[in-house]
């Protein structure tokens, strides 16, 4: 079974408070985009996992807790003894430490693929509950459609946000930022206006109102990030921002975009925006 786990971008990200469990409460919008990995799962006599493409840091397939794909399989197997052994191959394309949720997408697609291939008959709600055990944003990729998210980023509500007709350019400046590093510099605060309300205003207003709080601490540390954001605006972006807690900067355009020459040494993806992948 061959699937294509896709990335997401954050449209706005506000860190509103620190939780007693050490995590942070936030407000954000997750939006699926078409930058994908490739995941193959086939039945086998014994379990195996292999990867190609981009190197996955710390990946040790012989350890049960090493890779999110392996953890996803083991999580389902613990409750479903009828799940057979499989061979999984992940071809990694989505950059790591980029704020795009690639690892979470891979794990979610393992859950969905196993459920479909072996007729486990799990509902989306059940799959989301499994996914939440693997990562805060992992559950998003079960339904894989735009959502407004709160709490740890794993509580979702519908939002009438549709970027169909717009074009996206994602720029990864070959810089991996860990979640721990990103959160070390944040200062939680309660916004005066809920992000949800601002997201429903015309995109032309977003530049002045919608912000990713991680930019406040990471932009001074990595000057190439604000430079990319400014270059996207100079190239005609209607809105540009950092995605998640990683280093990818994206632009939303109202017309097809030619990749600017200054981005040629970076990893980039461009394509049409839509409501679902």
C-alpha positions in Angstrom: 0.0 0.0 0.0 1.5 3.3 -1.1 0.5 6.6 0.5 1.9 10.2 0.5 2.0 11.8 3.9 1.7 15.5 3.4 3.0 18.6 5.3 1.0 21.3 7.0 1.6 25.0 7.6 0.5 27.1 10.6 -1.5 30.2 9.8 -0.9 32.2 12.9 0.5 30.7 16.1 0.0 32.2 19.5 1.4 30.8 22.7 -1.2 31.8 25.3 0.0 30.0 28.5 2.2 27.3 30.0 0.4 24.2 31.2 1.0 22.3 34.5 2.1 19.3 32.4 5.0 21.4 30.9 3.4 21.8 27.5 2.0 25.1 26.3 -1.5 26.2 25.3 -1.8 27.8 21.9 -4.0 29.1 19.2 -3.3 28.3 15.6 -4.7 27.2 12.3 -3.3 24.0 10.7 -3.6 23.9 6.9 -2.6 20.9 4.7 -0.1 21.4 1.8 1.1 19.2 -0.9 4.7 18.7 0.0 4.8 14.9 0.7 6.9 12.0 1.8 6.3 8.5 0.4 5.2 5.6 2.6 4.9 2.0 1.5 3.5 -0.7 3.8 3.2 -4.4 2.7 2.5 -7.6 4.6 5.6 -9.5 5.7 6.8 -12.5 7.7 8.4 -10.3 10.2 8.3 -6.6 11.0 10.8 -4.2 9.4 11.3 -0.5 8.8 13.6 1.2 6.4 14.0 4.8 5.2 15.6 6.6 2.3 15.8 10.2 1.2 16.6 12.7 3.9 18.4 11.3 7.0 16.1 11.0 10.0 18.2 12.0 13.1 18.5 9.3 15.7 16.6 6.8 13.6 17.3 3.3 14.9 14.8 0.9 13.3 15.7 -1.9 15.7 14.4 0.1 18.6 10.6 -0.1 19.3 10.5 3.6 20.2 12.9 4.9 17.6 10.8 6.2 14.8 7.3 7.6 14.9 6.2 5.2 12.1 7.4 2.2 14.2 5.7 3.6 17.3 2.5 4.0 15.4 2.6 0.4 14.3 3.4 -0.8 17.9 0.6 1.3 19.3 -2.0 -0.3 17.1 -0.5 -3.8 17.5 -0.8 -3.5 21.3 -4.6 -3.3 21.0 -5.1 -5.4 17.8 -3.3 -8.7 18.1 -4.7 -9.6 14.6 -2.5 -7.0 13.0 0.1 -8.9 11.0 3.8 -8.1 10.6 4.6 -5.6 7.9 7.5 -4.1 6.1 7.5 -0.3 6.0 9.6 1.9 3.8 9.6 5.7 4.3 11.1 7.9 1.6 11.7 11.2 3.5 11.2 14.4 1.5 9.6 16.9 3.9 12.4 18.7 5.8 13.0 17.9 9.4 12.8 20.6 12.1 11.0 22.7 9.6 7.7 23.4 11.3 5.8 21.3 8.7 4.7 18.3 10.8 6.3 15.8 8.5 7.1 13.2 11.2 3.6 13.5 12.6 2.1 13.1 9.1 4.1 9.9 8.6 2.9 8.4 11.9 -0.7 9.4 11.2 -0.6 7.9 7.7 0.7 4.6 9.2 -2.3 4.5 11.5 -4.7 5.2 8.6 -3.0 2.8 6.2 -3.0 -0.1 8.7 -6.6 0.6 9.5 -7.6 0.5 5.8 -5.3 -2.3 4.6 -6.2 -4.7 7.5 -9.8 -3.7 8.0 -9.5 -2.7 11.7 -12.6 -0.7 11.3 -11.4 2.2 13.5 -13.3 5.5 13.2 -11.5 8.8 12.7 -12.2 9.6 16.3 -10.5 6.4 17.4 -7.5 7.0 15.1 -7.2 10.6 16.4 -7.0 9.2 19.9 -4.1 6.9 18.9 -2.4 9.8 17.1 -2.5 12.1 20.1 -0.4 9.6 21.9 2.4 10.1 19.3 2.5 13.9 19.1 0.5 17.0 19.7 -0.1 17.7 16.0 -0.3 14.1 14.8 -4.0 13.9 15.1 -4.5 16.7 12.6 -3.4 14.4 9.8 -6.1 11.8 10.4 -8.8 14.0 8.8 -6.2 16.2 7.1 -8.3 19.3 6.5 -8.0 22.9 7.8 -8.8 23.3 11.5 -8.6 25.8 14.2 -6.6 24.3 17.1 -6.2 25.1 20.8 -4.8 23.6 24.0 -1.6 21.7 23.0 -2.5 22.0 19.3 -4.5 18.8 19.5 -8.0 20.1 20.1 -9.6 20.9 16.9 -12.7 22.9 15.7 -13.9 23.6 12.2 -13.0 26.8 10.5 -14.4 28.2 7.3 -11.0 28.9 5.8 -10.4 28.0 2.1 -7.3 29.1 0.2 -8.4 27.5 -3.0 -7.2 29.7 -5.9 -4.1 30.9 -4.0 -0.6 29.6 -4.6 2.0 28.7 -1.9 5.8 28.9 -1.8 7.5 27.2 1.1 11.2 28.0 1.7 13.3 25.8 4.0 16.7 27.5 4.6 18.6 24.3 5.4 18.2 25.0 9.1 16.6 22.6 11.6 15.2 24.1 14.7 14.2 21.8 17.5 11.0 22.1 19.4 12.9 22.6 22.7 15.0 25.4 21.2 11.9 27.2 19.8 9.9 27.0 23.0 12.8 28.1 25.2 12.4 31.6 23.9 8.6 32.1 24.0 6.7 34.4 26.4 3.1 33.2 26.7 0.5 35.9 26.6 -3.3 36.3 26.1 -4.1 38.1 22.9 -6.7 40.9 22.8 -8.4 39.4 19.8 -8.8 35.6 19.2 -6.9 34.3 16.3 -10.0 32.6 14.9 -11.7 36.0 14.4 -8.7 37.4 12.6 -8.4 34.4 10.3 -11.9 35.0 9.0 -11.0 38.5 7.8 -9.7 39.0 4.2 -6.2 37.7 3.6 -5.2 41.2 2.7 -5.5 42.1 6.4 -3.4 39.2 7.7 0.0 40.9 7.4 -1.0 43.4 10.0 -2.9 41.1 12.4 -1.8 37.5 12.2 1.6 36.6 13.8 3.6 33.5 14.7 4.9 34.1 18.2 8.1 32.0 17.6 9.3 34.7 15.2 9.9 37.0 18.2 12.7 34.9 19.6 13.9 33.0 16.5 14.2 35.9 14.0 16.9 37.8 16.0 18.8 34.5 16.4 18.6 33.5 12.7 18.6 36.6 10.5 18.1 34.6 7.4 14.5 33.9 8.5 13.2 37.5 8.5 15.2 38.1 5.3 13.3 35.3 3.6 10.0 36.6 4.9 10.8 40.1 3.5 11.9 38.6 0.2 8.6 36.7 -0.1 6.7 40.0 0.3 8.9 41.7 -2.2 8.1 38.8 -4.6 4.4 39.6 -4.3 3.2 37.5 -1.3 -0.2 38.5 0.1 0.9 37.0 3.4 4.1 35.4 4.7 5.0 33.8 7.9 7.1 31.2 9.7 5.3 27.8 10.0 5.1 26.2 13.4 8.2 26.1 15.6 10.5 25.3 12.7 12.4 27.3 10.2 10.2 27.1 7.1 8.9 30.5 5.9 6.0 30.4 3.5 4.2 32.9 1.3 0.7 32.9 0.0 0.3 34.4 -3.5 -2.7 35.3 -5.6 -0.9 34.3 -8.8 1.6 31.6 -9.8 5.1 32.4 -8.5 8.5 32.0 -10.1 11.0 30.9 -7.5 13.3 33.9 -6.8 17.0 33.3 -7.5 17.9 34.0 -3.8 16.1 30.8 -2.8 17.9 28.5 -5.2 20.3 27.2 -2.5 17.4 26.4 -0.2 14.9 23.6 -0.3 11.6 24.9 -1.7 8.2 23.7 -2.6 5.5 25.5 -4.6 2.0 24.5 -5.6 -1.6 25.4 -5.4 -3.4 25.7 -2.1 -6.6 23.8 -1.4 -8.8 22.8 1.5 -7.6 19.2 1.7 -4.8 17.0 0.5 
